[in-house]
Amino acid sequence: MRALLIAALLLTIGLLNINCGAEENPDSDVTEVRVALDWFPWSNHSGVFIAKEKGYFLEEGLSVSIYTPDDPSTVLATVGAGQDEFGLSYQTEVIPAIQQGVPIVSIAALVQHPLNSVMALVDSGITRPRNLKGKKVGVTGLPADVPLLESMITTDGITLQDVETINVGFDLVPALISKKVDAIVGAYWVHESISAANLGFPVNIMRMEDWGVPDFYEIVLVTSNEMVDTNPRIVQSFVQAMMRGYNDAVADPQNAIDILKEAAPEIDESIERPGVTLLSPLWIEGETPFGWQTEEKWTHFAKWMKEEGLLTTDAIFDSTTAFTNKFVEASKYRGDY
């Protein structure tokens, strides 16, 4: 399935016109750029919307269009082809795409740890992976679901043969609360756990990095190699404004939701307000600025993906070309780190 996805990405890039020039209006100092979201607007996007609504992008000379594609799985293709200057995607998808030649690079990490998790209803008594023995686990069908689950349960002493996986698509919470399955993998512990609790079904959460999965960046900001090479000023301006937005969001998470609500009235505040309290500490962690990435996380997670058969090429993964910190490091909003 992953091989088909990557092939589609490469085909799309071949069909799209490569145009990383980012439209500059000759009558204005403002450059128009687009950023494709990975999902519908939610609390994790609040820093981007703050940067737009407070005029931070405009102060950097950018007019930014934020949109959710009809099919978010195309983000890496449209960014690689220059149809979108920036996009949000997942480290689990960026690594195989780069390995297959999609010309993208991660320029900032939005979230420092996995949001993906395994969840079970509190009344099930399932509190750790080995409790899943003999149980049904709902998966989305994405290629990484089962390997992630397998790493967690084998770390806790059982095998994949001890559980039954059922493809429920993205109807994870309905499958769980209807007891079609005993647990789910693929749901965010800062979002779906809250929606389930709001419906009267509190859940136990098993975070992946606690159970044998190498720590990884859930969501990253990507651009094309061409943008980095030919328009570094635009990339620097975008990263700088976005960092300023997320610094504001960290300082006042609830105000971040106020601003997000104005920009995207459809959000569910009963999920996003408690969710942002859980999420905001993951935007900036320890003594590093927002967006910082490490070679260790990229290398270790790529190694895990290779071992799990999630990479379809034998080429050695080069983490130094997969990400760069130079735009975060050069930002005047990186703080005194």
C-alpha positions as CSV (number, residue, x, y, z in Angstrom):
1,M,0.0,0.0,0.0
2,R,2.8,2.4,0.9
3,A,4.5,1.6,-2.4
4,L,1.4,2.6,-4.3
5,L,1.1,5.8,-2.3
6,I,4.7,6.8,-3.1
7,A,4.3,5.9,-6.7
8,A,1.2,8.2,-6.8
9,L,3.2,11.0,-5.2
10,L,6.0,10.6,-7.8
11,L,3.5,10.5,-10.7
12,T,1.7,13.6,-9.4
13,I,5.0,15.4,-9.2
14,G,5.7,14.4,-12.8
15,L,2.4,15.7,-13.9
16,L,2.5,19.0,-12.1
17,N,4.4,22.0,-13.3
18,I,7.5,22.6,-11.2
19,N,7.1,26.2,-10.0
20,C,8.7,27.2,-6.8
21,G,8.9,30.8,-7.6
22,A,6.2,31.8,-5.1
23,E,4.2,34.5,-6.8
24,E,5.5,38.0,-6.2
25,N,3.2,40.9,-7.1
26,P,5.2,43.4,-9.1
27,D,3.1,46.2,-7.6
28,S,3.6,45.1,-4.0
29,D,6.3,43.9,-1.7
30,V,4.1,41.0,-0.6
31,T,4.8,37.5,-1.9
32,E,1.8,35.1,-2.1
33,V,2.4,31.6,-0.8
34,R,0.2,28.6,0.1
35,V,0.4,26.2,3.0
36,A,-1.5,22.9,2.8
37,L,-2.7,21.5,6.1
38,D,-2.5,17.8,7.0
39,W,-6.1,17.7,8.4
40,F,-9.0,20.1,9.1
41,P,-8.1,23.0,11.3
42,W,-7.6,22.1,15.0
43,S,-5.5,23.2,18.0
44,N,-2.3,22.0,16.6
45,H,-2.6,24.4,13.7
46,S,-3.3,27.4,16.0
47,G,0.2,28.9,15.7
48,V,-0.2,29.1,11.9
49,F,-3.5,30.8,12.2
50,I,-2.1,33.2,14.8
51,A,0.7,34.2,12.4
52,K,-1.9,34.9,9.8
53,E,-4.6,36.6,11.9
54,K,-2.1,38.8,13.8
55,G,-0.3,39.9,10.6
56,Y,3.0,38.2,11.4
57,F,3.2,36.7,7.9
58,L,2.4,40.1,6.4
59,E,5.1,41.8,8.5
60,E,7.5,39.3,6.9
61,G,6.3,40.2,3.4
62,L,4.1,37.2,2.9
63,S,0.4,36.8,2.0
64,V,-0.4,33.3,3.1
65,S,-3.3,31.1,2.0
66,I,-4.0,28.3,4.5
67,Y,-6.2,25.4,3.2
68,T,-7.0,21.7,3.8
69,P,-6.7,19.7,0.6
70,D,-9.6,17.5,-0.4
71,D,-7.1,14.6,-0.1
72,P,-4.4,15.5,2.5
73,S,-2.3,12.5,1.4
74,T,-1.3,14.6,-1.6
75,V,0.4,17.3,0.5
76,L,3.9,15.9,-0.1
77,A,3.3,15.7,-3.8
78,T,2.0,19.2,-4.2
79,V,4.8,20.6,-2.1
80,G,7.4,18.6,-3.9
81,A,6.1,19.9,-7.2
82,G,5.9,23.5,-6.1
83,Q,2.1,23.7,-6.4
84,D,2.2,24.5,-2.6
85,E,5.1,26.3,-1.1
86,F,4.7,24.7,2.3
87,G,2.8,21.8,3.8
88,L,2.2,20.0,7.0
89,S,2.7,16.2,7.0
90,Y,3.9,13.3,9.2
91,Q,7.4,12.0,9.8
92,T,6.0,8.5,9.1
93,E,5.2,9.7,5.6
94,V,8.1,12.1,4.9
95,I,10.8,9.5,5.4
96,P,9.5,7.0,2.7
97,A,8.6,9.8,0.4
98,I,12.2,11.2,0.5
99,Q,13.6,7.7,0.1
100,Q,11.5,7.4,-3.1
101,G,12.8,10.7,-4.5
102,V,10.1,13.2,-3.6
103,P,12.1,16.4,-3.4
104,I,11.1,17.7,0.0
105,V,12.8,18.6,3.3
106,S,11.4,19.1,6.8
107,I,12.2,22.7,8.0
108,A,10.5,22.6,11.4
109,A,8.9,20.1,13.8
110,L,5.5,21.1,15.1
111,V,5.2,18.4,17.7
112,Q,8.2,16.9,19.5
113,H,6.6,13.5,20.3
114,P,4.1,11.1,18.9
115,L,0.4,12.0,19.2
116,N,-0.6,8.6,17.8
117,S,-1.5,6.1,20.5
118,V,-3.3,3.0,21.5
119,M,-6.6,3.6,23.4
120,A,-9.0,1.4,25.2
121,L,-12.1,2.2,27.2
122,V,-11.5,2.6,30.9
123,D,-14.2,0.0,31.7
124,S,-12.3,-2.6,29.5
125,G,-9.5,-2.9,32.1
126,I,-6.9,-2.6,29.3
127,T,-4.1,-0.4,30.7
128,R,-1.0,-1.7,28.9
129,P,-0.2,-3.4,25.6
130,R,-0.1,-7.0,27.0
131,N,-3.7,-6.6,28.1
132,L,-4.6,-6.8,24.4
133,K,-4.0,-10.5,24.3
134,G,-7.0,-12.1,22.7
135,K,-8.5,-8.7,21.9
136,K,-9.6,-6.9,18.7
137,V,-7.7,-3.8,17.8
138,G,-9.1,-1.3,15.3
139,V,-6.7,0.2,12.7
140,T,-7.1,2.8,10.0
141,G,-5.4,0.8,7.3
142,L,-2.4,3.1,7.0
143,P,0.8,1.1,6.5
144,A,2.4,2.1,9.8
145,D,-0.5,1.1,12.1
146,V,0.3,-2.6,12.5
147,P,4.1,-2.2,12.9
148,L,3.5,0.5,15.5
149,L,1.1,-1.8,17.4
150,E,3.5,-4.7,17.0
151,S,6.4,-2.8,18.5
152,M,4.3,-1.9,21.5
153,I,2.9,-5.3,22.2
154,T,6.1,-7.2,21.7
155,T,7.8,-4.8,24.1
156,D,5.2,-5.8,26.7
157,G,5.7,-9.5,26.1
158,I,3.0,-10.7,23.6
159,T,3.1,-11.1,19.8
160,L,1.0,-9.9,16.9
161,Q,-0.5,-13.3,16.7
162,D,-2.1,-12.8,20.1
163,V,-4.3,-10.0,18.8
164,E,-6.8,-9.5,16.0
165,T,-6.5,-6.3,13.9
166,I,-9.6,-5.0,12.2
167,N,-9.6,-2.3,9.6
168,V,-12.2,0.3,10.7
169,G,-10.9,3.1,8.5
170,F,-10.9,6.5,10.3
171,D,-14.0,5.7,12.3
172,L,-11.8,4.8,15.2
173,V,-13.8,6.3,18.1
174,P,-17.2,5.0,16.9
175,A,-15.7,1.5,16.6
176,L,-14.3,1.7,20.1
177,I,-17.4,3.1,21.9
178,S,-19.7,0.7,20.0
179,K,-17.3,-2.1,21.2
180,K,-16.8,-3.4,17.7
181,V,-13.2,-3.4,18.8
182,D,-11.5,-3.5,22.2
183,A,-8.8,-0.9,21.4
184,I,-7.7,1.4,18.6
185,V,-4.4,2.5,17.1
186,G,-4.1,5.7,15.1
187,A,-6.0,8.1,17.4
188,Y,-4.4,11.2,18.9
189,W,-4.3,11.3,22.7
190,V,-4.7,15.1,22.5
191,H,-7.9,14.9,20.4
192,E,-9.8,11.6,20.0
193,S,-9.4,10.7,23.7
194,I,-11.2,13.9,24.6
195,S,-14.0,13.4,22.0
196,A,-14.6,9.9,23.5
197,A,-14.6,11.3,27.0
198,N,-17.0,14.0,26.0
199,L,-19.4,11.3,24.7
200,G,-19.2,9.6,28.1
201,F,-16.6,7.0,27.2
202,P,-13.3,7.8,29.0
203,V,-10.3,6.0,27.7
204,N,-6.9,4.6,28.9
205,I,-4.1,5.9,26.7
206,M,-0.9,4.0,25.9
207,R,1.6,6.3,24.3
208,M,3.9,4.8,21.7
209,E,7.2,6.1,22.9
210,D,6.5,4.5,26.3
211,W,6.3,1.1,24.7
212,G,9.2,0.4,22.4
213,V,8.4,2.8,19.4
214,P,11.3,5.2,18.8
215,D,10.4,8.7,19.6
216,F,9.4,10.7,16.5
217,Y,8.0,14.0,15.4
218,E,4.2,13.5,14.8
219,I,3.9,16.5,12.4
220,V,6.5,18.5,10.5
221,L,6.5,21.5,8.2
222,V,7.9,20.7,4.8
223,T,8.9,22.6,1.7
224,S,10.6,21.6,-1.5
225,N,14.3,21.4,-2.1
226,E,13.9,23.9,-4.9
227,M,12.3,26.5,-2.5
228,V,15.2,26.1,-0.1
229,D,17.8,26.5,-2.9
230,T,16.2,29.3,-4.8
231,N,13.9,31.2,-2.4
232,P,15.6,30.9,1.1
233,R,14.3,34.4,2.0
234,I,10.7,33.3,1.6
235,V,11.3,30.1,3.6
236,Q,13.1,32.1,6.3
237,S,10.2,34.6,6.5
238,F,7.6,31.9,6.7
239,V,9.4,29.9,9.4
240,Q,10.1,33.1,11.4
241,A,6.4,34.2,11.4
242,M,5.2,30.7,12.2
243,M,7.6,30.5,15.2
244,R,6.3,33.8,16.4
245,G,2.8,32.4,16.2
246,Y,3.6,29.3,18.1
247,N,5.5,31.2,20.8
248,D,2.2,33.2,21.3
249,A,0.3,30.0,21.4
250,V,2.6,28.5,24.1
251,A,2.3,31.7,26.1
252,D,-1.5,31.7,26.1
253,P,-3.0,28.4,24.7
254,Q,-6.6,29.4,25.4
255,N,-6.2,32.7,23.5
256,A,-4.8,30.6,20.7
257,I,-8.1,28.7,20.5
258,D,-10.0,32.1,20.5
259,I,-8.0,33.1,17.4
260,L,-8.4,29.7,15.8
261,K,-12.2,29.8,16.4
262,E,-12.4,33.2,14.7
263,A,-10.5,31.8,11.7
264,A,-12.2,28.4,11.7
265,P,-15.7,28.6,13.3
266,E,-16.3,24.9,12.7
267,I,-13.8,23.7,15.4
268,D,-15.3,22.0,18.5
269,E,-14.1,24.0,21.5
270,S,-15.1,21.2,23.9
271,I,-12.3,19.2,22.3
272,E,-9.8,21.9,21.3
273,R,-9.7,23.8,24.6
274,P,-8.7,20.8,26.8
275,G,-6.7,19.5,23.9
276,V,-4.5,22.5,23.6
277,T,-3.6,22.3,27.2
278,L,-2.1,18.8,26.6
279,L,-0.6,19.8,23.2
280,S,1.1,23.1,23.9
281,P,4.0,21.6,26.1
282,L,4.9,19.5,23.0
283,W,5.4,22.5,20.8
284,I,8.4,23.8,22.7
285,E,10.3,21.4,24.9
286,G,13.3,21.8,27.2
287,E,16.0,24.2,26.0
288,T,15.3,24.2,22.3
289,P,13.2,26.6,20.3
290,F,9.9,25.8,18.5
291,G,10.6,23.7,15.4
292,W,13.9,22.2,16.4
293,Q,14.8,18.7,15.1
294,T,17.6,16.3,15.8
295,E,19.5,13.8,13.6
296,E,19.0,11.2,16.3
297,K,15.2,11.2,15.9
298,W,15.3,11.1,12.2
299,T,17.9,8.4,12.0
300,H,16.4,6.1,14.7
301,F,12.9,6.3,13.3
302,A,14.1,5.6,9.8
303,K,16.0,2.6,11.1
304,W,12.8,1.4,12.8
305,M,10.8,1.9,9.6
306,K,13.4,-0.1,7.6
307,E,13.3,-3.0,10.1
308,E,9.5,-3.0,9.9
309,G,9.5,-3.2,6.1
310,L,8.0,0.3,5.7
311,L,10.7,1.5,3.3
312,T,10.6,0.0,-0.2
313,T,14.2,1.0,-1.1
314,D,17.5,-0.4,0.0
315,A,19.1,3.1,-0.2
316,I,20.7,4.3,3.1
317,F,18.6,7.0,4.6
318,D,20.5,10.3,4.9
319,S,18.9,12.3,7.7
320,T,21.1,15.3,6.9
321,T,19.1,15.8,3.7
322,A,15.7,15.0,5.3
323,F,15.6,18.0,7.6
324,T,17.4,21.3,8.3
325,N,17.4,23.5,11.4
326,K,19.0,26.5,9.6
327,F,15.8,28.5,9.3
328,V,14.8,27.9,12.9
329,E,18.3,28.7,14.0
330,A,18.4,32.0,12.0
331,S,15.0,33.2,13.3
332,K,14.9,36.2,15.5
333,Y,12.1,34.5,17.4
334,R,14.0,31.5,18.5
335,G,14.5,32.9,21.9
336,D,17.6,32.9,24.1
337,Y,18.4,29.2,23.5
